Amino acid sequence: MSRIPTLNSPFLLGFDTIERALDRVTRTASDGYPPYNIERLARADDQPERLRITLAVAGFSRDQLEITLEENQLLIRGRQVEERERDFLHRGIAARQFQRAFLLAEGMQVLGADLANGLLSVDLARPEPERIIRKIDILAKD
């Protein structure tokens, strides 16, 4: 099956990495667990605009969660070990594993993470890009 490029305009030069990123995101399967929110935090004093990813990870302890940054991909993993010595009469809360991946734009910075009341929050900063205007000299070749 051939793939039709989405960014095939002749005016979009050098965007092949974005196209690959979009392709990777669309192929990533997600079962919806754990549920998550992404919120924009307004600029404060000297801090740039921030984003906060919050995942509902009730039942996971801090040592059962792992956050890694691989190139521009933020990976959040949770691993629970099933306790064999417990005898459940009803088991409605399963010990499960998860992996959530978020593709970050170039320049995004992970500021930190915290776990409180079953919610894991990861803060990201989107620094303001510098506006650079450069004049290009035109050479005359006769």
HELIX and SHEET records of a PDB file:
HELIX    1   1 ASP A   16  ARG A   27  1                                  12    
HELIX    2   2 ARG A   62  GLN A   64  5                                   3    
SHEET    1   A 4 TYR A  36  LEU A  41  0                                        
SHEET    2   A 4 ARG A  50  ALA A  56 -1                                        
SHEET    3   A 4 LEU A 119  ALA A 125 -1                                        
SHEET    4   A 4 GLN A 109  ALA A 116 -1                                        
SHEET    1   B 3 LEU A  65  GLU A  70  0                                        
SHEET    2   B 3 GLN A  73  GLY A  78 -1                                        
SHEET    3   B 3 PHE A  98  LEU A 103 -1                                        
END                                                                             
